[in-house]
């Protein structure tokens, strides 16, 4: 039995889909560059246009960290993430604050409340963002909750012991970690948030959370990957969820992960000719199809995002990186 769960004589190397996903995005984005937004403080007498929108995007960029850095092809991703988070703190509090920085990254409620208050205050002082003050606040709350949910899922992966062999059942440890790993209540709420005319912004940020959830799948053994992404893909693309054991007493279905990826790619309008492919080729091409499906959604979102915002400048880079993923597939 190879790592993909298929019986085959072919020596297929062990592969984590999300690991390839991340490197693929990073490679495809090498040529992408953006102009950093200038800091904007709440205390300014004149608020720059779309300052509230910018603070929301800066907060998202802080939390997405590696995903954002991969798409922007940043050489020092951790340093760039730190700079983005510090920019949010400086914008809200008027100065650098190491405690607030840590609280922002940890999604602590008090600091989140301050950022949300700043977003609303900036929006109300700006004729461009004023009509969307409520929507910006709604998106911020929903995004923070979804990112916290992803953070807890990532923490759950650290409690799971790695096993090079494909097991027949979940371990007791794995079963205990499943609630946090597969929880997607906040993700669903983000996808359905009342965003008013900022539907494109909300959907684009939802797609980035989805990519982050796929990155979480990288960190768990093969037989647990589906748990991390099944509900987010069902919510966003109506991909059916197969029956998944929830305890250590029921057997696992062999080959379920690759089968699921193939079905998901087809549901996202990027079906692959599985009969003509080896198990590894199915895996890589199905993952590429899923990324292309996400790119398709981002392209739709892009049409309604305000053209003079940093998110509008970022989304095309993400689309290009995701669309080029098939060219990067190591077949």
N, C-alpha and C positions, 0 to 999 in steps of 0.2 A: 504494500500500500504506500503510494507516494504521498507527499505533503498535501496534495490537492484533494486527496480522498478517493482517487481513482486507481483501480488495479491496472497496471500497465508495465510493460517491460522497459519502457523508456526511462532513463535516469533523469527525472525532472528535479532541478534544484529547489530547495525550500525557498519560498518567496512570500514576503509580506506585501499584500496589495498596496497598503497605504504607504509603505516605505518607497515603493516604486512611484506611487502617486506624487509624493512630496518631491523626490528628486526630479521627476518629469516636469513638474511645474517650475521648479527652480531653473532647470536647464532651458526650458522654453522661454523663460522670462528674461534671459540674459541681456537682451537688447532694450528692455523696458526701463525707462527712467521717468521720474516725476519731479516736479518742483515742490519742495516742502512749503507748507503753509506758514505764513508769518504768525507769531504768537499774538493773541488778542486777549486783553484783560477785561474782566467784568467792570473794573473801575474806570475804564476809558469813558470820557464824556461823549465821544462819538463811536458807536459800535460799527465795526467794519461790516460790509455786506455779507450776509450768510455766516456771520460769526457763530450763531447758535448751531447751524447745520455743521459747521466745521468742528465745533467742540464735540458734537455727537460722533462724527467720523474719527476724530482724534482718539476718542475713548474706545471706539471699536478697534482701531489700529493698535492701540495699546494692548487690548485683551487678546486679539488674534495673534499677535506676536509672530511666531514662525511662519504661519500661513501668509500673513501680510508681507513679511520679509522675503519669502520665497517668490511671491508674485512680483515684487519690486526688485528681485535679484540683488538684494543687499549683501555686501561682503561680510559685514559684522551684524548678523541678525539680532543677537542679544543686545548689543550696544544700541542699535537703532530702535529696538523695542523700548529699551530704558529711556531713550531720548523722547520718544512719543508719549510715554506715560508721564515723564517729568513735564512735558509741555502742557498736558492736561492740568496737572497740579498747579503749575505757574499761572495758567490762564484763570483758574478758579480762585486761587488764594493770593495771587499777586507776587508770589515768591516760591522758591524751591523748598520743599518740606519732605524730608526722608520718611517721616512717619506716615504722612498722607500718601506718599508714593507707594509704600508697602500696602496700605489699606486699599488704595485704588486697584492694585494688581490682585489683591485678595478678594476684591468685590465686597468690601465691608459696607454695611448699610448706611452708616453715618456719612462716610465720604461720598458714596453714591448719591445720597440725598443732596449734598452740597453741589455736586456736578449737575444734577437735574435742575436744581434751583437756578444755577448759573445759565443753563441752556434756556430755560423759560424767560429769565430776565433779559438775556441777549436777544431772544426772538422778539419779545415785545418792544424792544427798542429799535428794531430793524424792520422797515416797511416790507422787505422781501420775505423775511421769516415770520413776521407777526401773525399772518393768517394760519401758520402751521405750528404755532407754539404748543398747542395741545398734542398734535401728532408727534412732534419731536420728543416731547416728554413721554408719550406712550411707547414710542419705539425704543427710547433709552431704557425705560423700565423693563420692557420685554427682552431686549438684547442682553441686558445685564443678567437677568434671570436665566436666560438660555446659556450664556457663557458660564455662569456659576454651575449649572447642571452639567455642562461639558467638563468643567474642572473637577467636579465630584466623580464623574465617570472615569476621568484620567487617574484620579487618586485610587479608585477601585482597582485599576489595572495593576497598580504597584503591589497590591496584596495578593495577587494571583501568582502562584509558582509556575514558572515556565517548564514545559515538558516538550522535549524534542519529538516524542512519539505521539501519534494521533490516538487519543484515548477512545474507549467505547462509551464512556459515561462521564458526566461532570464529576469533578471532585467536590467534596463538602465545602472546601474553601471557595471554589468557583461558584457554586450555587449561592453561597452567602454574598458574593460580590455582584450577582446579577441585578438586583434591584437598582443599584447606583449605575451600573454599566449600561443598562437598557432604558433607564428613565428618560422620557422625552416630553413630559407634560409642558415644561417651559418652552421647549422647542416648538411644539404645536401652537402654543399661545403666541409666540413670535410670528409664526407663519400667518396667523389669523388676526394679528394686532390691528386695532383701529388706527390706520395710518393716514386717513384722509387722502389728500392729493399726493402724499409721499409714499404711495404704494410701491413704486419702483425702488425707492431707498430701502424700505422694509424687506422687500423680496430679495434684493441683492445681498443685504446683510444676512438674511436667512440662508442663502446659498453658501456664504462664507462659514456660517456655523456648521452647515452640513459637511463642508470640506474638513472642518476641525473634528467633527465626529468620525469621519473616515480616517483621520489621523489617529484618533484614539484606537481605532480598530487595529492599527499597526502594532500597538503595544500589548496585544493579547494573543494567546495561542490561536492557531488556525480555527479550531472548533468554536471559539467564542466571538470571532469577528462579526458574525451576522447579528449578534445581540446588540452590538453598539450602533448599528446603522439601520436596522430593519424599520423601526418606527419613523425616524426622520425621512427615509425614502418613501415610506407609505404615505406620510402626510404631504410631502411635496410633489411626488410623482405618481402616487397611487400604485406603488409596487406592492403586490401581495406579499404578506408575511407568511412563510411556511410554519408549520407546527414546530415549536422549539421546546425541548425539555426544560423544566424549571427546577428540577431537583436531581439529586445524585442517583436516583433509583431507575431512571428511564434511559434507554439507549440513545445514542446520537446517530443521526443519519450520515453515512459516509458520503463524501463528495458534495455536501449540501452547500458549502460556501461558493464554489465555482458555479454550480447549477444556479444558485441565486443570482450571482453576478450576471450571468448570461440572460436570465429572465428580466433582471432590472434594466439592462442595456436595451433589450427589446421594448420594454415598456416606455423607455425614454426615447424611443424612435431611432435607436442606433443598434439594430439587430446585427448579429454576426453569423456567418455560415459555419456553425459548429461542426458539421459533418466533415468539413475540410480541414479541421484544425486539431492539433494535438492538445492535451489538457493544458499545457502551459500557454499555448497560443490562445486558447479560449479564455483563460484567466486574464492575460494581458490585454487582449482586444476587448473583452467585456468591460474591464475597468476603464479602458480608453473610451468606450462608448458611453459609460456613465459620466465621465468627465465632460465629454462633448454635449451630453444632455444638460448638464449644469451650465455649460457655456451658452447653450441655446436659450435657457431661461434668463441668464444674465443679459443676453442681447435684447430680449424683450424688455427687461427692467431698464436697460440703458436708455430706451426711447423716452421714458418719462422722468428721468432724473434731471434735476436742474443742471443745465450745461455749464454754468459758471461755478460749480462746486468741485471740491477735490475728489469726491466719490465718483463724479462723472468722468474725471480724468483717470481714476484708478481702475474702474470696471473694464475698459477696453484692454488693459494689460492682462487682467484676469481671464478675459475671454480668449485672448490670443494664446496665453499659456495653456489653457485647458484644451483648446482646439488642436494644438500642436502635440498633444500628449500621445496620439497614436503613432506619430512619426518617431517618438522616443521609445516606444515599446520594445524591450529587448527580446525579440523573437528568435 
